[in-house]
């Protein structure tokens, strides 16, 4: 899990991700290398007033961060999360359906 949308809010949990960070690709068929970016602390954005996600308000809204963190924890329990090593309670084996 990398992020959660809750009403007008988008909440990012700490994680690492790949990005071109504005680099322009080539037209020779060879891929350009990605950069690895790291979000080290939770981040919170108001998508109604900041749709480009430029202003992190997590420090200004600690109660909302706590609330959405609890939602994230409950989702992890159901779906699992490779980043935190949580195995989801409702995850079935790949390619198998049980009646």
C-alpha positions in Angstrom: 0.0 0.0 0.0 1.4 3.3 -1.0 -1.5 5.7 -0.4 -5.1 6.0 0.6 -7.8 8.4 -0.6 -10.3 9.5 2.2 -12.9 12.1 1.2 -10.9 15.1 0.0 -7.6 13.8 1.5 -4.8 11.7 0.1 -2.5 10.1 2.6 0.8 8.6 1.7 2.5 6.0 3.9 6.3 5.7 3.9 7.5 3.8 0.9 10.0 3.8 -2.0 9.0 4.3 -5.6 10.4 4.6 -9.1 10.1 7.8 -11.1 11.6 9.5 -14.1 11.6 12.8 -12.0 11.0 14.9 -15.1 13.6 13.2 -17.3 12.7 12.9 -21.0 12.9 9.6 -22.7 14.9 8.9 -25.9 13.6 7.8 -29.3 16.3 5.2 -29.9 14.4 2.3 -28.3 16.5 2.1 -25.1 14.9 2.8 -21.8 16.3 5.6 -19.6 17.0 4.7 -15.9 14.5 5.4 -13.3 15.4 7.2 -10.0 14.3 5.7 -6.7 12.4 8.2 -4.5 11.6 7.6 -0.8 8.8 8.9 1.3 10.2 8.6 4.8 7.3 10.0 6.8 3.5 10.0 6.2 2.3 12.8 4.0 -1.2 14.3 3.7 -2.7 16.4 0.9 -6.0 18.2 0.5 -7.0 17.3 -3.0 -9.7 19.9 -3.1 -7.4 22.9 -2.5 -4.1 21.2 -3.6 -4.8 18.8 -6.5 -1.1 18.8 -7.5 -0.1 17.6 -4.0 2.5 20.4 -3.4 1.7 21.2 0.2 2.0 18.4 2.8 -0.3 19.2 5.8 0.4 16.1 7.9 2.1 18.1 10.7 -0.9 20.5 10.8 -3.5 17.7 10.9 -2.1 15.0 13.3 -5.6 13.8 14.3 -6.5 13.2 10.6 -3.2 11.4 10.1 -4.0 9.2 13.0 -7.5 8.5 11.7 -6.4 7.6 8.2 -3.5 5.6 9.6 -6.1 3.4 11.4 -8.0 3.0 8.2 -4.8 1.9 6.4 -4.1 -0.6 9.2 -7.6 -2.1 8.8 -7.1 -2.4 5.0 -3.7 -4.0 5.5 -5.4 -6.7 7.7 -7.8 -7.6 4.9 -5.6 -7.1 1.7 -2.1 -7.6 3.1 0.8 -5.3 2.5 4.2 -6.3 1.2 5.8 -3.1 2.5 5.0 -3.9 6.1 5.0 -7.7 5.8 1.3 -8.0 6.8 -0.4 -11.1 5.3 -4.0 -10.3 4.4 -6.8 -12.4 6.0 -8.9 -12.4 2.8 -6.2 -13.0 0.2 -6.7 -16.2 -1.8 -3.9 -18.1 -3.6 -3.2 -16.9 -7.1 -5.1 -18.6 -9.8 -7.4 -20.6 -7.6 -11.0 -20.1 -6.7 -12.6 -21.8 -3.8 -16.4 -22.3 -3.6 
